[in-house]
Amino acid sequence: QVQLVESGGGLVQAGGSLRLSCAASGRTFGAYAMGWFRQAPGKEREFVASITASGGSTYYADFVKGRFTISRDNGENTEHLQMNGLKPEDTAVYYCAADRRIATAQAMAHRLSLELWGQGTLVTVSA
């Protein structure tokens, strides 16, 4: 069973950058499609970005296109979310997610019932 642990959150000024990481335990990390979701105070959890098990395909929410980049290193069992040009509205708890049943990156955007979730890491962007 794979377990997920996020890191890299923190406080940053608008326009700044952060790199989130998701470290996965277990030997089958390479079998999982991975993704990032976020939940702002008082709002529902929403999809941010996803990447296929092989890393060959990615998919982004419209509000992060051109600013965020998702990547993975199956040899290191890690997934990353590079966030540039951060805005105050990006403030949220960011969650790493994984699912072996998902074949395409786009499919993860529409499926909130995923196999595995991390505990979340808080990102705060000040104006």
C-alpha positions as CSV (number, residue, x, y, z in Angstrom):
1,Q,0.0,0.0,0.0
2,V,1.4,3.4,-1.0
3,Q,1.2,6.2,1.5
4,L,1.6,9.9,0.5
5,V,3.3,12.7,2.4
6,E,3.3,16.3,1.1
7,S,5.8,19.0,1.9
8,G,6.9,22.4,0.6
9,G,4.0,24.6,1.6
10,G,4.5,27.9,3.3
11,L,4.0,31.6,3.1
12,V,4.9,33.5,0.0
13,Q,4.2,36.9,-1.5
14,A,2.1,37.3,-4.6
15,G,4.2,36.7,-7.6
16,G,6.5,34.3,-5.8
17,S,7.1,30.6,-6.3
18,L,6.8,27.4,-4.3
19,R,7.6,23.8,-5.1
20,L,5.4,21.2,-3.5
21,S,6.6,17.6,-3.2
22,C,4.7,14.4,-2.5
23,A,6.8,11.5,-1.3
24,A,5.3,8.0,-1.7
25,S,6.2,4.9,0.2
26,G,5.7,1.5,-1.3
27,R,7.0,-0.3,-4.3
28,T,4.2,0.3,-6.8
29,F,4.4,4.1,-7.0
30,G,4.9,3.8,-10.8
31,A,1.5,2.2,-11.2
32,Y,-0.4,5.2,-9.9
33,A,-1.6,8.2,-11.7
34,M,-0.9,11.2,-9.5
35,G,-2.5,14.6,-9.0
36,W,-2.8,17.7,-6.9
37,F,-6.0,19.1,-5.4
38,R,-6.6,22.1,-3.2
39,Q,-9.2,23.3,-0.7
40,A,-9.5,27.0,0.3
41,P,-11.2,28.0,3.5
42,G,-15.0,27.7,3.1
43,K,-14.7,26.2,-0.4
44,E,-14.9,22.7,-1.8
45,R,-11.8,20.7,-2.8
46,E,-10.9,21.3,-6.4
47,F,-8.6,19.8,-9.0
48,V,-5.3,21.5,-9.8
49,A,-3.1,19.2,-11.9
50,S,-2.5,15.5,-12.7
51,I,0.0,13.3,-14.4
52,T,-0.2,9.7,-15.7
53,A,1.6,6.8,-14.2
54,S,4.3,6.9,-16.8
55,G,4.6,10.7,-16.6
56,G,3.9,11.0,-20.3
57,S,0.8,13.1,-20.0
58,T,-0.3,16.0,-17.8
59,Y,-3.5,17.9,-17.4
60,Y,-4.2,21.3,-15.6
61,A,-7.1,23.3,-14.3
62,D,-7.6,26.4,-16.4
63,F,-6.7,28.7,-13.5
64,V,-3.2,27.3,-13.2
65,K,-2.2,26.8,-16.8
66,G,1.0,28.5,-17.6
67,R,1.9,29.0,-13.9
68,F,2.0,25.5,-12.4
69,T,4.0,22.5,-13.6
70,I,3.4,18.9,-12.4
71,S,6.2,16.3,-12.6
72,R,7.2,13.0,-11.2
73,D,10.2,10.9,-10.6
74,N,9.3,7.2,-10.5
75,G,12.8,6.2,-9.5
76,E,12.6,8.5,-6.4
77,N,8.9,7.8,-5.7
78,T,8.2,11.5,-5.7
79,E,5.8,13.9,-7.4
80,H,6.2,17.7,-7.6
81,L,4.1,20.8,-8.2
82,Q,6.1,23.8,-9.2
83,M,4.0,26.9,-8.6
84,N,5.1,30.2,-10.2
85,G,3.3,33.5,-10.3
86,L,1.3,32.7,-7.2
87,K,-1.8,34.8,-6.4
88,P,-3.6,35.3,-3.2
89,E,-6.5,33.2,-4.6
90,D,-4.1,30.3,-4.7
91,T,-4.1,30.2,-0.9
92,A,-5.3,26.7,0.1
93,V,-4.4,23.4,1.6
94,Y,-2.9,21.4,-1.2
95,Y,-3.4,17.6,-1.3
96,C,-1.5,15.0,-3.2
97,A,-3.6,12.1,-4.6
98,A,-3.0,8.8,-6.3
99,D,-5.1,6.2,-8.1
100,R,-4.2,3.1,-10.0
101,R,-7.5,2.9,-11.9
102,I,-7.0,6.1,-13.8
103,A,-5.5,5.8,-17.3
104,T,-5.5,9.4,-18.5
105,A,-4.5,12.6,-16.8
106,Q,-7.7,14.3,-17.7
107,A,-9.8,11.6,-16.0
108,M,-8.4,12.5,-12.6
109,A,-9.8,16.0,-12.9
110,H,-13.4,14.6,-12.8
111,R,-13.0,11.9,-10.2
112,L,-13.0,13.1,-6.5
113,S,-13.2,9.5,-5.1
114,L,-9.5,8.6,-5.4
115,E,-7.6,5.7,-3.8
116,L,-5.0,7.6,-1.8
117,W,-4.7,11.1,-0.3
118,G,-2.0,12.8,1.6
119,Q,-2.5,14.9,4.7
120,G,-2.2,18.2,2.9
121,T,0.3,21.1,3.0
122,L,-0.8,24.7,3.5
123,V,0.1,27.4,0.9
124,T,-0.5,31.0,1.9
125,V,0.0,33.8,-0.6
126,S,0.0,37.3,0.7
127,A,-1.0,40.3,-1.4
